[in-house]
């Protein structure tokens, strides 16, 4: 959101903000505001999500319709639907196509958020799966329409590729400075809601891990605030971790790119591990809940694990050639460090304390 805020300021003012420190400062400011809102609990999270249903629907519709309608020029339909350009430096166009999936990979995450938040709702065994399906299908439909609108609004592709903030450049060239700033406000508000939901979800996840004795000092982290019944200590821990993680980007933008790639890979691996474990050790597991995939469960598991394994490799390949220190994809190195840390922690502590999910329904162990 810091980038969006700076872009809005740069569009509307002659004075241009190019300082990376300003971006990091805004990142921390929005993070702390998000922590404050998440602290208010699931009721206020529900208020925000209900508001965002209308905000995203109306806002995305405005952008999708207005941007190509106001654009002074439009590419041909043939260019939009059939043009393929390989700007990676790799001679293999197939590899270039797969590398193009990197952008999709950065957005197609967060499937589990609905399931984690559903823990605090009625009929969670149905509302969780339904929420996941609705969000994924809705995202696919919205993304296809948005992509078509964007492609028909491009004025100068080379300018976008060279821009430090392509989205702002796209909006300015298509709709002018004032409307471009308005469009960015729409996106910025949606980003803030996403931040609040992510913080809320992560706090719930870590709180569940403390309940199951997966993390050190689990009794300390399991404590809930009396007023809003939220794990405020965990929220502050998450904020501190995010601030520490962002700081090295002040010295190197390559670091931040590596962090993004690593995050996407780790999320996909986290999604795939339960499927992988079931394929290897629990193929005969009977899932008789109110929502299940029946006989298609193992088949879907297999394809999901295969895709995640393939996509994980793609995400580790440098996106341009030739490869140097700046263009290198360092995510594989960072994942290796994470794996070493996780396995070491499991060997020293986790395997001794973690006995599986703990049932607390009806207990007063808070």
Secondary structure in CASP SS format (residue, H / E / C, confidence):
PFRMAT SS
TARGET T0000
AUTHOR 0000-0000-0000
METHOD secondary structure of the structure
MODEL  1
X C 1.00
X H 1.00
X H 1.00
X H 1.00
X H 1.00
X H 1.00
X H 1.00
X H 1.00
X H 1.00
X H 1.00
X H 1.00
X H 1.00
X C 1.00
X C 1.00
X C 1.00
X C 1.00
X C 1.00
X C 1.00
X C 1.00
X H 1.00
X H 1.00
X H 1.00
X H 1.00
X H 1.00
X H 1.00
X H 1.00
X H 1.00
X H 1.00
X H 1.00
X H 1.00
X H 1.00
X H 1.00
X H 1.00
X H 1.00
X H 1.00
X H 1.00
X H 1.00
X H 1.00
X C 1.00
X C 1.00
X C 1.00
X H 1.00
X H 1.00
X H 1.00
X H 1.00
X H 1.00
X H 1.00
X H 1.00
X H 1.00
X H 1.00
X H 1.00
X H 1.00
X H 1.00
X H 1.00
X H 1.00
X H 1.00
X H 1.00
X H 1.00
X H 1.00
X H 1.00
X H 1.00
X H 1.00
X H 1.00
X H 1.00
X H 1.00
X H 1.00
X H 1.00
X H 1.00
X H 1.00
X H 1.00
X C 1.00
X C 1.00
X C 1.00
X C 1.00
X C 1.00
X C 1.00
X H 1.00
X H 1.00
X H 1.00
X H 1.00
X H 1.00
X H 1.00
X C 1.00
X C 1.00
X C 1.00
X C 1.00
X C 1.00
X C 1.00
X C 1.00
X C 1.00
X C 1.00
X C 1.00
X H 1.00
X H 1.00
X H 1.00
X H 1.00
X H 1.00
X H 1.00
X H 1.00
X C 1.00
X H 1.00
X H 1.00
X H 1.00
X H 1.00
X H 1.00
X H 1.00
X H 1.00
X C 1.00
X C 1.00
X C 1.00
X C 1.00
X C 1.00
X H 1.00
X H 1.00
X H 1.00
X H 1.00
X H 1.00
X H 1.00
X H 1.00
X H 1.00
X C 1.00
X C 1.00
X C 1.00
X H 1.00
X H 1.00
X H 1.00
X H 1.00
X H 1.00
X H 1.00
X H 1.00
X H 1.00
X H 1.00
X H 1.00
X H 1.00
X H 1.00
X H 1.00
X H 1.00
X H 1.00
X H 1.00
X H 1.00
X H 1.00
X H 1.00
X H 1.00
X H 1.00
X H 1.00
X H 1.00
X H 1.00
X H 1.00
X H 1.00
X H 1.00
X H 1.00
X C 1.00
X C 1.00
X C 1.00
X C 1.00
X C 1.00
X H 1.00
X H 1.00
X H 1.00
X H 1.00
X H 1.00
X H 1.00
X C 1.00
X C 1.00
X C 1.00
X H 1.00
X H 1.00
X H 1.00
X H 1.00
X H 1.00
X H 1.00
X H 1.00
X H 1.00
X H 1.00
X H 1.00
X C 1.00
X H 1.00
X H 1.00
X H 1.00
X H 1.00
X H 1.00
X H 1.00
X H 1.00
X H 1.00
X H 1.00
X H 1.00
X H 1.00
X H 1.00
X H 1.00
X H 1.00
X H 1.00
X H 1.00
X H 1.00
X H 1.00
X H 1.00
X H 1.00
X H 1.00
X H 1.00
X H 1.00
X H 1.00
X H 1.00
X H 1.00
X H 1.00
X H 1.00
X H 1.00
X H 1.00
X H 1.00
X H 1.00
X H 1.00
X H 1.00
X H 1.00
X C 1.00
X C 1.00
X C 1.00
X C 1.00
X C 1.00
X C 1.00
X H 1.00
X H 1.00
X H 1.00
X H 1.00
X C 1.00
X C 1.00
X C 1.00
X C 1.00
X C 1.00
X C 1.00
X C 1.00
X C 1.00
X C 1.00
X C 1.00
X H 1.00
X H 1.00
X H 1.00
X H 1.00
X H 1.00
X H 1.00
X H 1.00
X H 1.00
X H 1.00
X H 1.00
X H 1.00
X H 1.00
X H 1.00
X H 1.00
X H 1.00
X H 1.00
X H 1.00
X H 1.00
X H 1.00
X C 1.00
X C 1.00
X H 1.00
X H 1.00
X H 1.00
X H 1.00
X H 1.00
X H 1.00
X H 1.00
X H 1.00
X H 1.00
X H 1.00
X H 1.00
X H 1.00
X H 1.00
X H 1.00
X H 1.00
X H 1.00
X H 1.00
X H 1.00
X H 1.00
X H 1.00
X H 1.00
X H 1.00
X H 1.00
X H 1.00
X H 1.00
X H 1.00
X H 1.00
X H 1.00
X H 1.00
X C 1.00
X C 1.00
X C 1.00
X C 1.00
X C 1.00
X C 1.00
X C 1.00
X C 1.00
X C 1.00
X C 1.00
X C 1.00
X C 1.00
X H 1.00
X H 1.00
X H 1.00
X H 1.00
X H 1.00
X H 1.00
X H 1.00
X H 1.00
X H 1.00
X H 1.00
X H 1.00
X H 1.00
X H 1.00
X H 1.00
X H 1.00
X H 1.00
X H 1.00
X H 1.00
X H 1.00
X H 1.00
X H 1.00
X C 1.00
X C 1.00
X C 1.00
X C 1.00
X C 1.00
X C 1.00
X C 1.00
X C 1.00
X C 1.00
X C 1.00
X C 1.00
X C 1.00
X C 1.00
X C 1.00
X C 1.00
X C 1.00
X H 1.00
X H 1.00
X H 1.00
X H 1.00
X H 1.00
X H 1.00
X H 1.00
X H 1.00
X H 1.00
X H 1.00
X H 1.00
X H 1.00
X H 1.00
X H 1.00
X H 1.00
X H 1.00
X H 1.00
X H 1.00
X H 1.00
X H 1.00
X H 1.00
X H 1.00
X H 1.00
X C 1.00
X C 1.00
X C 1.00
X C 1.00
X C 1.00
X C 1.00
X C 1.00
X C 1.00
X C 1.00
X C 1.00
X C 1.00
X C 1.00
X C 1.00
END
